[in-house]
Amino acid sequence: MKPYLLVMLLLILVVLIVLIFAETDQVSEECSEDIYNCDNFTTQSEAQIVFNKCPTDVYHLDNNKDGVACESLS
């Protein structure tokens, strides 16, 4: 294998690892405080995406605890 090809593969691997950890930190940081409510979204599907990112409903987007966020936006 040519040395420059090996260097390129290693660089790609490092970039992928950095991107994976950056996304993980962002989600856990977002889930640590109540920064959203249903008024922040224009559609129920947008709210559902944010709701699904956190293991608990830190934003209180699902008041009746049925797994559907911001049902009033439907």
C-alpha positions as CSV (number, residue, x, y, z in Angstrom):
1,M,0.0,0.0,0.0
2,K,1.3,3.4,-0.9
3,P,2.1,5.7,2.1
4,Y,0.0,8.6,1.0
5,L,-3.1,6.3,0.7
6,L,-2.5,5.0,4.3
7,V,-2.2,8.6,5.5
8,M,-5.5,9.5,3.8
9,L,-7.3,6.6,5.3
10,L,-6.1,7.4,8.7
11,L,-7.1,11.0,8.3
12,I,-10.6,10.0,7.2
13,L,-10.9,7.6,10.2
14,V,-9.9,10.4,12.6
15,V,-12.4,12.8,11.1
16,L,-15.2,10.2,11.4
17,I,-14.3,9.6,15.1
18,V,-14.3,13.3,15.9
19,L,-17.7,13.7,14.2
20,I,-19.2,10.8,16.1
21,F,-18.1,12.2,19.5
22,A,-19.1,15.7,18.6
23,E,-22.7,14.6,17.9
24,T,-22.9,12.5,21.1
25,D,-21.7,15.5,23.2
26,Q,-24.2,17.8,21.5
27,V,-27.2,15.6,22.2
28,S,-26.2,14.9,25.9
29,E,-25.6,18.7,26.4
30,E,-29.0,19.5,24.8
31,C,-30.7,17.0,27.1
32,S,-29.3,18.5,30.3
33,E,-31.6,21.5,30.5
34,D,-35.1,22.5,29.5
35,I,-34.5,24.7,26.5
36,Y,-37.5,23.8,24.3
37,N,-41.3,23.9,24.5
38,C,-43.9,23.2,21.8
39,D,-44.0,26.9,20.8
40,N,-40.4,26.4,19.4
41,F,-41.7,24.1,16.6
42,T,-44.0,24.6,13.6
43,T,-44.9,21.0,13.1
44,Q,-45.4,18.0,15.4
45,S,-42.7,16.0,13.4
46,E,-40.1,18.6,14.2
47,A,-40.9,18.4,17.9
48,Q,-40.9,14.6,17.7
49,I,-37.3,14.6,16.3
50,V,-36.1,16.6,19.3
51,F,-38.2,14.6,21.7
52,N,-36.6,11.3,20.4
53,K,-33.1,12.6,20.9
54,C,-33.4,12.5,24.7
55,P,-34.1,9.3,26.8
56,T,-36.2,11.3,29.2
57,D,-38.7,14.1,28.3
58,V,-36.5,16.9,29.7
59,Y,-38.4,19.4,27.6
60,H,-41.9,18.3,28.7
61,L,-43.0,17.9,25.1
62,D,-45.2,14.9,25.9
63,N,-47.5,15.9,28.8
64,N,-49.7,12.8,28.6
65,K,-46.7,10.4,28.4
66,D,-47.9,8.6,25.3
67,G,-44.7,9.0,23.3
68,V,-46.0,11.6,21.0
69,A,-44.5,15.1,21.4
70,C,-46.6,18.3,21.0
71,E,-49.8,16.7,19.9
72,S,-51.4,20.1,19.6
73,L,-49.3,20.7,16.5
74,S,-50.7,17.8,14.7
